[in-house]
């Protein structure tokens, strides 16, 4: 047992090694906290992913700072020598985790999903690096700030985040009358038309619409009921962006 402890103390004191383990655990907990918020919204990366990213980044930071301790000379235990760069491993985390973040961005229909989750993965790596460097307060502060930011921004939406995208493909017979009715319905529901395509086929007309519906309304279901009950609509296909 004594020989094992001596072996573990060969490069750094055992107490310092245990302190590194605490940093890694805290980084993993911070990552898990952020991942928990993402999992509540059924995002692609959840608790496990963010926890692993956080503790991995902390591990890389610890390695980056202290793996060259045995290269010190005399009293300069952590001074390093022969041009050792204690930041080079941490620097690779910043660029390397970007590929992981890019993996959760995907296109569904005409919408792009995963941008926020990708950014959250990146900041989780930053939190891991901070805690791995011993900056507990900074890492914990950013963890709390990010979690609160995501919760608040999901509850109090602003700008484009206050709308859902929907797509409608509608076949109608009486074009003029239907357009008037649809325009009135859009104004009633606060719908904004992003793209509008019209194809005339004999007595029938095809509409291809991309619209934005306010999150706080039941606009999509209202539109479905309107199209289902409208006598001028011969057929329609509707899709809705998931939350």
N, C-alpha and C positions, 0 to 999 in steps of 0.2 A: 504494500500500500504506500509505504514511504517512497519507494522507487517511482511509483506511478505519479505521486504528487511532485516529486523532483522533476520528472519528465515534463509534466504540465507546466511547471514553473520555469522551464528552460529558457523560454523567450520572454515571457511576461509574467508578472506576479499573478498567482491564482485569484486574488481578490479583484484584480483588474479584469481578468477574464470573466469573472462572475458579473462584474459591472457591465461588461459588454453584452452578456446574456440578458440582463435586465433591459438594456436599451432595445435589443431585438424584440423582446416580449412586448414592450410598450409600443413599439412601432407596429407590430402585428395587431395589437388591440385597437390602435388608432385606425389602421386600415380596415379592420373588421367593422368598426363603427360607421365608417363611410360606406362600406359595402352593404351594411344592413339597410341603410336608407335606400340604396339602389335596388336591393332585393324586394323591398316593399312595393316598388313600382314595376316589378317583374322585368328588370333590365337584364341584358345579356351577361353581365359580370356582376356577381354579388359578393357575399361575405368572404367566401374562400379566396376568390381572385384578389380582392383588395387586401385581405390579410396577408396573403403570400407576397404580393407586390411590396407592401409596406415592410415586412420583416426581411425580405430579400434585399431591398434597398438599404436597410439598416446594416445588414451583414456586409454588403459591398462597401458601405461607408467605413465600417470598422476595419475591414481589410485594407481599404485604401489609406486610412490614417495610421494604422498600427502594425501592419504586416511587415514593415521594414525596421522594426525596433532592433533586431539583431544586427543591423548594419550600422548602429550607432557606435561612436568611439568615445571612450572615457566617460565623462559625466553626461555627455549628450546622448541619453538613451534613445530619444526619438529624433535625433538630429538627422540620421541617415547619412549616407555617403555615396560616392561615385555617381552623383547626379540623380539619386532616387527621387521620383516625383510622386508625392503622396496623394495627389489629386487625380491621377490618370484613370484609376478604376472608377471613382465616383463620376468622372466626366462621361464615361461610357454608359453609365446608367441612364443619364439624361437622354441620350440619343437612342439607346437600345430599347428603353421602355416605350418609345414612340411607335415602334413596330407592333407592340402588344396593343397599344391604344388603337392603332389603325385597323386591327383585326375585328373590333366591335362596331365599326362603322359600315353600314350597309344600306343599299337602296331598295326600297320597297315601293313598287309602283312609281309614282312621280315624287316620292318623298325620300329624304335621307334621314336615317335614324342612327343614334349612337354617338353623336358628336359630344354631348354632355358627358356620357359615360367614359368616352375616350379621354376627355380633359380631366375627369375625376381620377382615372387610373394614373395619369401623369402626375397630378398633385399628390397622390398617395405615395408615389415613388419619392417625390420631394420630401414628404413628411418622414419617410423612412431614412433618407439621407440625413435629415436634420437630427433625428433622434440617435442615429448611428454615430453622429459627430458629438453627441452629448448635449445637444441643444433641446432639452426636454420641453422647456416652456414654449419655445417657438413651435415645435412639432405639435404639442397639445393644443396650442392656440389656433393653429391652422386647421387642425382636425375639427374642433368645435365650430370654427367659423365656416368651414365648407359645409358641414352637416346642416347648420342653421340656415345658411344661404340657400341650399337646395330645398329645404322644407318650406322656407318663406316664399321662394320664387315659384314653387308649385302651388302654393295656396293663394298668393296674390300675384297673378300673372299680369304682365305688361306687354304692350306692343304686339308683335306677331305671336308671342307665346300665349296670348289670350284667345287664339283661334285654332280650330281644327281644320285640316284640309279634307275635302270630300270631292268625289268625282261622280258626275252624272252623265249617262248616255240615254237619251230620250228620243223615242220615235213618236211623232205627233202627226195629226191630219190637218186640223185647222190651225195653221201656224200663227196667224195674226192674233187671234183670240187667245191662244195659249201663251204667247209671249207677253201679252198684257197681264194675264193672270199670274204668270211666273214672276214677272217684275214686281208686281204688287206683293206677292208672297215673300220675295227676297227682302223687300223694304220692311215688311212686317217683322221678319226674323233677324234683321241686321246682317244679312249675308252679303259678302263682297265677292264679285266675280273676278277671278284671276285670268282665266283663259276661256275663250268662247269659240267653238267651232260649229259651223252649220253646213249641212250637206242636203241638197234638195234632190229627192228621188220620186219623180212623178207627182202624185198627190200627197206623198208623205215627206216629212222633213226630219232629219236626224240632228239632234243637238248633242254636242260633246263639251261639257262644262267642267272646269276646275273652280271650286268655290272655297271660301273661308267662312266657317260658322263659329260664332262666339262660344267659348267653352261653357259659359254659365247658362246657356240656353239648351232646350231640347230640340234644337233646330233640325238636326238630321232626321229624327223620327217624325217631326212635323212635315218635313219635305216628303218622306216616304208615304205618309198618309195622304198628302196633297196629290202626289203623282198617282197613287193607287185609286183615288176616288175621282180623278179628273177624267171626264168623258172624252177629251181630245187626245189623251195619251194612249197609244197602241201598245207600246212596250217601253220598258226602261230598265237600266242596270245602274245600281248605286253602290259605291264603296266609300268607306270611311277610314280616315287615319286613326290608328290605334293610339291610346293614351300612353 
